Amino acid sequence: MKTLFKTIFAVSVLQTSLAVAQERVPKDSVPTKSLEEVIVKATRADEKTPVTFTNFSKKDFSKQNLGQDIPVLMNYLPSVVTTTDAGNGIGYTGLRVRGSDATRVNVTINGIPYNDSESHGTYWVNMPDFASSTESIQLQRGVGTSTNGAGAFGASLNLLTDRTSEKASGEISNSMGSFNTFKHTVKFSSGLLNKGFELSGRLSKIKSDGYIDRAFTRLSSYFLQGTYIGKTTRLKALVFGGKENTYQAWNGIDGATLNSNPQFNWSGYYVDENGKERFYDNETDNYQQDHAQLHWNEKFSDVLYLNLALHYTKGKGYYENYKEDAVFEDYGMTAPQGLSTTDLIRQKWLNNDFYGTTFSLNYKNDKTDAVFGGALNKYDGTHFGKVIWARNASTSELGDQYYNDYGIKTDANAFLKVTHTLWDKLNLYGDIQLRNVEYKANGVQANLINDSFNFFNPKAGLTYSIKSNSNIYFSYAKAHREPNRTDYENGNPRPEKLDDFELGWRLSSERVKLNINSYYMLYKDQLVLTGELDDVGSPIRKNSGKSYRLGLEADAKIMLSKKFLLAPNVSISENRNKDFYNDASGTPVSLGNTKIAYSPQFIVGNIFTYMPIKNVSVSLLSKFVGKQYLNNLDDKKAYLPDYFINDFHFNWDFPVKKALKEISLSVVCNNILDRKYVSNGYDYYGTNYYYPQAGANFLAGISLKF
């Protein structure tokens, strides 16, 4: 462990470089690589890398970016299923890839880990409108390449923030739509100044009432980025963050309520002293998260680059609940004589710090592209609860905490990956990663946690070019992953292991881009979702012994003519537990081979775009998601029915002379056929709960670019 830390600090580096305006900065002062290229070099794949990936650029998602979160914007990518608690894509949203939930999708922002260290989850609600400051996204399905943060067990999602702008610019964007949804965004860039400086930023505000009753969101965010470009040195400093206030819609509804009142929300429900049904008006989630990143890139020569990043994230917030007939003892209060329970209002708080460094050293010549990199990161968080009101008095004082827990996690990794060209048509790829995790925590339910893991994750593969525009690839990757906090609080979990085999073919011509791949993901001790929730609403997972995912994916972009573009994708998979045991009754019962929960066998998408004239596009987007089980028991009563939805997009960009350069009009109509469908749910002790999604709804926006 000490040796690994010394190695990391000795090399300490990360990626940075920038394409700049040649006429404004002396030509000999501009490194040959751009900051954006180098900053993602350590974590991204390219056409020579034998992994399965999809690139998603600002051009792809900017026209539909009218307030919905990044997972919803990614809904039509291969093997992706999105979920949203409020039903309209704003607030708490998530995505699954190949049936793997968000805790298994490794997310990095400019190479910096974003997943929560303890839960492994990704909370997009803490970064509202982040798509407006995102230049590109790469989704690697499967294990992918070595990256920073927790291991990828379903996919890796790499986000790159806005690139440096050569010219000064400004943008004002406003949108509105169904459920009283509004989004307001202001962006600016100073352009690259004579001495190599650029400053850019964004402010955003989003509000929506949500499709589900009372599931409102009130979101605000900021983004500020400064860049300096010297002769061989480049610096990029960023601060960004968001603040969210959302009414909870976490509970879902049962089947009977789904049929009678699909917009009903149980959150905040209680019966007052007079027997009247009421809803607590502040059953809300409140959180603020702020990020700071500093990226430094040094060019030693035309083939050698050194990169370093430092980062710090501060998160603090709480959610508030009205609790009926709460037991005094559970909240650290002494009960008055003759009473044992009381109605009360509680707050559950998080206060955490996450900081560290990531680095990479990149050597590249005509035949060899090698990256040595890694990271050293630490998470230090507290969990505590407060009672802010109780109907019946007790001995407690204002500000008392009825629990005060902690979690401390240190995560260090170092990796070396090399792509070498044997001859013009064959590229060999090798990637090894060493990762050490140390986790200490306590909890209300769990005993003291003091665990340490050492993981060795090798990867290898080859890419063979059939022609200049076509190649085939094969790769093998091994990955390990530690349990999260909830896993410890609901059992004695073991770390997961995964062997991932990928075989694919890529074709890229002037009119057709085609990707076809197959995969076999063999798990041991996979922590699968049982479909149940614990008493604080967190999904419960249990080790399932051996399990596998076997699938075929295909996606394409086909220019039928100058005016018609077709972009279909299809995913067919089999997802099974081997010799699965159910121990819900306390005695393990063998159920044999069962289907893995939340893993549809078929996912089919298509985007059909018509461009009647220049700068005008009309698109019909279609998505089919097959049946999903809510547990791993092959319970024919616990499932999400398949669904088929269609969206409509309209975009018109028209240039304007003088100060105002362009006006962009966008309209997004979701679920235009007004289908009733459910994208998520859970099984709670034999009762199914669902998260219904909105029927036909729309968003419309206008952007003024200066």
Stockholm file with secondary structure:
# STOCKHOLM 1.0

chainA/1-706         MKTLFKTIFAVSVLQTSLAVAQERVPKDSVPTKSLEEVIVKATRADEKTPVTFTNFSKKDFSKQNLGQDIPVLMNYLPSVVTTTDAGNGIGYTGLRVRGSDATRVNVTINGIPYNDSESHGTYWVNMPDFASSTESIQLQRGVGTSTNGAGAFGASLNLLTDRTSEKASGEISNSMGSFNTFKHTVKFSSGLLNKGFELSGRLSKIKSDGYIDRAFTRLSSYFLQGTYIGKTTRLKALVFGGKENTYQAWNGIDGATLNSNPQFNWSGYYVDENGKERFYDNETDNYQQDHAQLHWNEKFSDVLYLNLALHYTKGKGYYENYKEDAVFEDYGMTAPQGLSTTDLIRQKWLNNDFYGTTFSLNYKNDKTDAVFGGALNKYDGTHFGKVIWARNASTSELGDQYYNDYGIKTDANAFLKVTHTLWDKLNLYGDIQLRNVEYKANGVQANLINDSFNFFNPKAGLTYSIKSNSNIYFSYAKAHREPNRTDYENGNPRPEKLDDFELGWRLSSERVKLNINSYYMLYKDQLVLTGELDDVGSPIRKNSGKSYRLGLEADAKIMLSKKFLLAPNVSISENRNKDFYNDASGTPVSLGNTKIAYSPQFIVGNIFTYMPIKNVSVSLLSKFVGKQYLNNLDDKKAYLPDYFINDFHFNWDFPVKKALKEISLSVVCNNILDRKYVSNGYDYYGTNYYYPQAGANFLAGISLKF
#=GR chainA/1-706 SS CHHHHHHHHHHCCCCCCCCCCTTTSCGGGSCSSCHHHHHTTTTCCCTTSCSEEEEEEHHHHGGGCSSCCHHHHTTTSTTEEEEESSSSSSSSEEEEETTBCGGGEEEEETTEECSCTTTCCCCGGGSTTGGGGEEEEEEEESSCSCCSSSCCSSEEEEEEECCCCSSCEEEEEEEEETTTEEEEEEEEECCCCTTSEEEEEEEEEEEECCSSTTCCEEEEEEEEEEEEECSSEEEEEEEEEEEEEEECCCSCEEHHHHHHCTTCCCTTEEECTTSCEEECTTCEEEEEEEEEEEEEEEECSSSEEEEEEEEEEEEEEEEEEEEEEEEGGGGTCCCCTTCCEEEEEEEEEEEEEEEEEEEEEEEECSSEEEEEEEEEEEEEEEEEEEEEEESSCCSCCTTCEEEEEEEEEEEEEEEEEEEEEEETTEEEEEEEEEEEEEEEECCSSSCCEEEEEEEEEEEEEEEEEEETTEEEEEEEEEEEECCCHHHHHTSCCCCEEEEEEEEEEEEECSSEEEEEEEEEEEEESCEEEEEEECTTSCEEEEECSEEEEEEEEEEEEEECSSSEEEEEEEEEEEEEEEEEEECTTSSCEEEEEEECTTCCSEEEEEEEEECCSTTEEEEEEEEEECCEESSSSCCTTSEECCEEEEEEEEEEEEECSTTCCEEEEEEEEESTTCCCCEEEEEEETTEEEEEECCSSEEEEEEEEEC
#=GC SS_cons         CHHHHHHHHHHCCCCCCCCCCTTTSCGGGSCSSCHHHHHTTTTCCCTTSCSEEEEEEHHHHGGGCSSCCHHHHTTTSTTEEEEESSSSSSSSEEEEETTBCGGGEEEEETTEECSCTTTCCCCGGGSTTGGGGEEEEEEEESSCSCCSSSCCSSEEEEEEECCCCSSCEEEEEEEEETTTEEEEEEEEECCCCTTSEEEEEEEEEEEECCSSTTCCEEEEEEEEEEEEECSSEEEEEEEEEEEEEEECCCSCEEHHHHHHCTTCCCTTEEECTTSCEEECTTCEEEEEEEEEEEEEEEECSSSEEEEEEEEEEEEEEEEEEEEEEEEGGGGTCCCCTTCCEEEEEEEEEEEEEEEEEEEEEEEECSSEEEEEEEEEEEEEEEEEEEEEEESSCCSCCTTCEEEEEEEEEEEEEEEEEEEEEEETTEEEEEEEEEEEEEEEECCSSSCCEEEEEEEEEEEEEEEEEEETTEEEEEEEEEEEECCCHHHHHTSCCCCEEEEEEEEEEEEECSSEEEEEEEEEEEEESCEEEEEEECTTSCEEEEECSEEEEEEEEEEEEEECSSSEEEEEEEEEEEEEEEEEEECTTSSCEEEEEEECTTCCSEEEEEEEEECCSTTEEEEEEEEEECCEESSSSCCTTSEECCEEEEEEEEEEEEECSTTCCEEEEEEEEESTTCCCCEEEEEEETTEEEEEECCSSEEEEEEEEEC
//
